[in-house]
């Protein structure tokens, strides 16, 4: 997304489809898209809001709004235009022809950030798989080199094979190889999970919206040095450490996982399923919430949605309202610990604790809640433990 010499100047575009806006994830301020752009290394220079009843088949925003965006591109000498919603390959191609600059949607932007941030071998493989699957959907009439290929001895393509078919075959081959390599890494991770299951270790996972402060809280609890920063998707790779609880006289396994976000690409959730499995296999989830966010309720709903998608909706939770240090004194809770009903409609109150991972406020209360959960909850059986009569995940085919 960025140029070698300077940050790419980006025009941000969001479309309000009225009654469908909640389903489309419309953000009138485009603040989150701006944070995504900055996380990818771009510099937002202008924002455009379009209002339509339905997407334009050719240009998504319609010809009039496309011309308006083109004038902004020229006025700001922008390098790219970023859309807050997903656009089709045909719409992307048409927009690039009209605007004269590369166009990307929210999905492509998130994939770009993940590609920049992945550090571990497994994380890089997961991102590569998601990007290849995304690219495979963009092949249709995308390039100008789709002439028929001449056949002949030693030629890559058969008689009359189109270049697009060669591109698709090459991408399919890379997807297959990446899945095979990823399965090998997943076997190693599953072996580690089986070991923890056999040892009867109580497993706790941190989950939450991106930039809620999970990694900072993780570091504060286990005195680790996991990378933490005030940016979206600062951490992609799961980190697991032992956390000793004096209150329980025992240790638990604490894992820091990738953050969630609105409209997280399904292929990315699919590719990161092995990493996110830490949450599904946990005995307890610490759902970290940015207490200073003006849209914390919407963010919590999105986290619950992804947890349900990965099969972790039924795992017991503790709600951790982080970043209390950013709240004015009159907005801070009087009681550090209470219980609330979660957004998904459960009738059983969920424990909630207010903390500041930065200054340590509320961490003692959080440790006590974890110890209480550890002593009152039975361990969730590890389905990959050979003691349980369950088919191992490694033997299941990957979703194509």
N, C-alpha and C positions, 0 to 999 in steps of 0.2 A: 504494500500500500504506500510505502514511503519512497522518496527519491534519495539517492545516495548523499546529496549535498544539503538537503533541507527537508523539513516535514512537509508532506503533501497537504495542500490547502483543499479542504473538502466542503461541499455544499450538502447540508442535511435536508432530507425530504421525508415528511410524514403525511399519510393520507387518512382522513377521517371519513369512515363509511357510515356515519350516523348510528343507527341502531345496532349495526354490526361491530361498532368500534371496540366494545369489550372483547368480542371474540377475536378481532383483528389485532388487539393489543395496542390500540392507539394511545400515544403519549403526546399530549398537546404541547408540552414544553420541549420535547425531544432531548431532555437532559440525559437520559440513559444512553441514547444513541451517541450523544456528544462524548460521554465517558468512554463508550466503546471505541469511538474514533480516536480519542486521545490515547487509549490503551494500545491501539494498533500503531501509534506513531503519527497520526494525522492531526491537522489543525483545523477545526471547524471555523469557517469564516462567514457563513450565512445559513439561515434556517428557513425552510419553506413548508407551509401547511396547505394542503389541498383538501377540498371537501367534495366528495362524490357519493352517489348512491351505490355505485359498483365500479370495480376497476375497469379502465379502458383496455380493450383487448390488445391493442397495438402498443400503446405507450404508457399504460397503467394510470398515468395522471391526466391523460388527454393532451391534445395538440396545443391548446392555449397555454396550459400550465407548463408544458414542456418548453415552449418558446420563452416563457418567463424565467424558467430555470436556466436556459441557455444564455440569456442576458446577464444573469447573476454570475454564471461561469466566466463570461467574458469580462465583466466588471471587476471581479475579484481575482482573475487569472487563476481560477481553481484548477486543480489537477484531477479531481475525481468528484463524483456525485454518489452519496450514500443514501439508500432507502431504508426506512425503519421496518418495512414489511417485506415479505418474500415476493420476488418478481420472477416471472417465467423466463426461460432462455430467449424466447422470441421478443419479449418486452425489453429485456436487457440489450439485445442486439439492436433493436429499433431505437432505443433511447441513446445508445452510444453513437449511432449514426446522426441523430438530430443534435445532440449536445456536443459532440466532438471530443469527449473525454471518456475514460473508463467509468463504468457504472457498476456498483456492487450493492447487494442487499444485506440485510441484517445477518442472514445465515453465513454469507461469505466473510463478513467482518468478524464474526465470532470464530470461524474456522481459522482466519488469519491470526487472531490473537492466540488461539490455542497452539498454532504452529510455532509462534514466537516463544511461548512460555514453557512448552513441554521440555523437561530435562531428562527424565529417565528413559531408558530404552523402551519400556512398555508404553509410556506416555507418548513418545514419538511415533510408535507404531499405531497407537490408537488414533492419533491425529491424522496420520497419513491415510489410514483406512477411511476415515470420515471425509477427508478431502477428495480422495479418489472416487468415493461413492457420490459425492456432490458433483464432481466434474463429469461423471458418467451421464448425469441428467442434462448436462449443458452441451452435449455433442451435437444434437440435432440441428443441422443447418447453421452451425455456429461459425464455421470457418469458410474461407473462399477457395480452399484447395480441394474441393470435392469432385474434381474431374475423375472420370473413369480411368482406372489403371490398366495399362496394357499388360497382357499376360506374357509369359515366357519362362524359359529355364532359368532358375536362380532368382526369379523375382519373388518379393515377399508376398504379393497378392496373387490370387488366381486370375484367370481371364476375366476382365471387366469388373474387378472388385473395386468398389469405391474407397476413396481415402478414409471416409468416415468409418467404414467397416474395419479398416486397419487400426484406426485410433481406438475404436471401441474394443477390439480384440486385445490391443496392447494394455488398455486400462483394466480390462477384465483379468488379464494375466497378472498384472500388478496387484489387483485386489485379492486374487487367490493366494499369491505368494505372501502378501502381508497378513492375511488371515491365518495362514499356516504358521508363520513366525510368531504371531500373537498368541496362538493356541499353546505354543511351547512355553511362552512366558507365563501364560495363565496357569499352566500346570504347576509351575514353580510357586506361584502365589497360592494356589489351592493347597499345595503341600504345606505351606506355612499355616494356612487356616486350619488344616487337619491337626497340625501339631498343637495349635492353641486350643482346639476343641478337645483333644485327648487330655491336655493338661487341666481342663476345667477352668480356663481363664475367662473371667467376666469381660465381655467385649463392649466397649463404649466408642461410639463414632460421633464426630462433630459434623453436623450438616447445617445448611443455611444458604441464604441468598448470597451471591458474590459480594465481597467487600463488607460483610457483616462483622468481620474481625475474628474469624475462626482461627486463623494461623497465629494471631497475636494471643488469643486465649489459650491455644494449644501450648505455645511457648511458655506462657505464664504458669500453666498447670504442671508441666513436666520439666520445666527449666531446659527446654530444647532450643535449638537455633534454626528452626525451620524458617524459610524465607517468608516474610510478611511485609506488605506494603499497602498504602492507601490507594489501591487501584483495582479494577475489575480483573478477576481471574489471576490474582498474583500467584496462586498455588494451584497446580494441576495434578501433581503426583501425590498419591496417598503416602502419608508418613505415619508410622505406628511406633509408639513408645509405651513403656511401662509406667503407670502412675500409682504410687504407693499412697494408700489412704489410712492415716492414723486412726480415723474414726472406726474403720472396719478391721484394722489390723491385717490388711491384705492388699495386694496389688491388683489393678485392673489393666486391661489393654486399651489404650486410647489411640484412636486413629483420626487424622485430619484428612478430610476428603475435598474434592473439587467443589467449588461453589455453583449454585444454580442461578438461572436467570430467566426472565420471561422469554418465551419463544425459543428456548434452547433447542437447536436443531435435533430432530429425532435421530438422524444418523449419528450425531455426536453422542447422544445418550446411549445408542446402540453400541457404538465403538467403545465407549467408556464403561460399559456395563460391568466389566471385570473389576474396575476400580470402584464403581458405585456399589458393587456387591458387598463391600465392607459395611455399608449402611444396612443393607438387607439382612446380613448375617449377624448384626450387632444384637446384644441383649438390651442395650439402652442407647437412645439417640439424644445428644445434646443439640437441640434446635436453636442455633445462635441467630438472634434477631438484632438488627441495628435499631436500637431504641430511638435514635435521633432522626431516623428516616421519616419523611412526611408520608410515605406510601408503605409503611411497614406491614399493614394489613394485607395489601395486594401481594407484597413479597412473600409473606407467610403462606398465602393461598397457593402461590406458584411452587414453593418448596413442597407443600403437601401434595401437589399434583405430580411432581417428579417422583416423590417417594412412593406414591401409589403405582406409578409406571414401572418402577424397578422392584416392586414387591415388598416395600418396607413400610407401608402405611400402618401395619399392625404392630410395629415395634414400639414399645413404651418410650415416652419422650419426657424430657425436662426442657421447658422453654427458658432460654438464657437471654435476657434482655441486656445486650452489651452496649458499650459506649455511653454509660451513664455520665461520664465526665464531660460529654458534649451537651448535656441537657442543662437548661437554667435551673437554679435552685428550686423554683416554684413548680417545676415539672418532674422533679425526682420523686420516686415513691417513698412513702413514709415507712413501709415495711419492705425489707429486702426480699422476703419470701412470702408467696401466697399461691393460690391455685386458680386457674381460669379454664373455661371451656375453649377447646381449639376450634379453628375455623371449619374443620371438616364435619362438624355436627355431632361429635361424641358427647354423650351425656355424663361421662366421667371426667371430673376436673383434672387438669394436668398441672403438675407443680411448675411454678415460675419463680425464677430468681433474677434479681437485678444486679448486674456486675459492671465493673470497668476492668477489662483485661489490661489496660494501660497502667492504672494506678493500684490495681489489686483489690479494689473495693468489691465485696460480695463473693470473693473466691472461696473463703472459708465456708460460707453457707452453701456454695455449689458443691464443694467436696462432701459436705454432710449429706446433701440430697443424693449424690451418687452412692455414698456408703449405705444410705437407707434403702435405695433401690437394689443394691447388690445383696443386701441381707433379706429382702422381702420377696424378690423375684427369683423364680427358678431359671436356670440357664436355658436359653433357646437352643435346642439340639442343632449341632452343625451337620447339615445334610451331606457334607463331604467327608464326615468322619466315618470310617469303615464300620464303626459299631452300629450305625444306623442303616437300615435296609432301604437306601435311597440310591437311585442311579446317579453316578458322579456327573458333574457338569461337563467335565472334559470329554465325555463320550457323546454329548449332545451336539448336533450339527449347528454351526453358526448361522444366524439369520442372514440370508443373501441380501 
